[in-house]
C-alpha cells in the first residue's frame, strides 16, 4: 500500500515581495531606476525592451493626460452610484 503525503492543515507564512513598502518619492524612483539598470547591465539584449517600454509609457501618459484634460470628470462627491 502506497501512502501519499497529505497537505498541512495550517498554512505557513511565506515571503511576499508585494508587501514590501516602496514610497512614491525620490527613494522609490531611485529603487525603480536602479532595478532597471541592474537588469540592463545583467541582460544587455533587453535594453531595447526597456527603451520601447518607456517610449510607449510616455505616449500612453500623454494620451491619458490629453483625454482627461479635454473631458474632465465631475468631483467625487457628485458622482452617482448606479446599480445594474
SULMO-V983116 format. One record per residue. N is the residue number from 1. BURIAL is b if it has 24 or more other C-alpha atoms within 12 Angstrom, else e. Layout:
# SULMO-V983116
n->N burial->BURIAL
n->N burial->BURIAL
This chain:
# SULMO-V983116
n->1 burial->e
n->2 burial->e
n->3 burial->e
n->4 burial->e
n->5 burial->e
n->6 burial->e
n->7 burial->e
n->8 burial->e
n->9 burial->e
n->10 burial->e
n->11 burial->e
n->12 burial->e
n->13 burial->e
n->14 burial->e
n->15 burial->e
n->16 burial->e
n->17 burial->e
n->18 burial->e
n->19 burial->e
n->20 burial->e
n->21 burial->e
n->22 burial->e
n->23 burial->e
n->24 burial->e
n->25 burial->e
n->26 burial->e
n->27 burial->e
n->28 burial->e
n->29 burial->e
n->30 burial->e
n->31 burial->e
n->32 burial->e
n->33 burial->e
n->34 burial->e
n->35 burial->e
n->36 burial->e
n->37 burial->e
n->38 burial->e
n->39 burial->e
n->40 burial->e
n->41 burial->e
n->42 burial->e
n->43 burial->e
n->44 burial->e
n->45 burial->e
n->46 burial->e
n->47 burial->e
n->48 burial->e
n->49 burial->e
n->50 burial->e
n->51 burial->e
n->52 burial->e
n->53 burial->e
n->54 burial->e
n->55 burial->e
n->56 burial->e
n->57 burial->e
n->58 burial->e
n->59 burial->e
n->60 burial->e
n->61 burial->e
n->62 burial->e
n->63 burial->e
n->64 burial->e
n->65 burial->e
n->66 burial->e
n->67 burial->e
n->68 burial->e
n->69 burial->e
n->70 burial->e
n->71 burial->e
n->72 burial->e
n->73 burial->e
n->74 burial->e
n->75 burial->e
n->76 burial->e
n->77 burial->e
n->78 burial->e
n->79 burial->e
n->80 burial->e
n->81 burial->e
n->82 burial->e
n->83 burial->e
n->84 burial->e
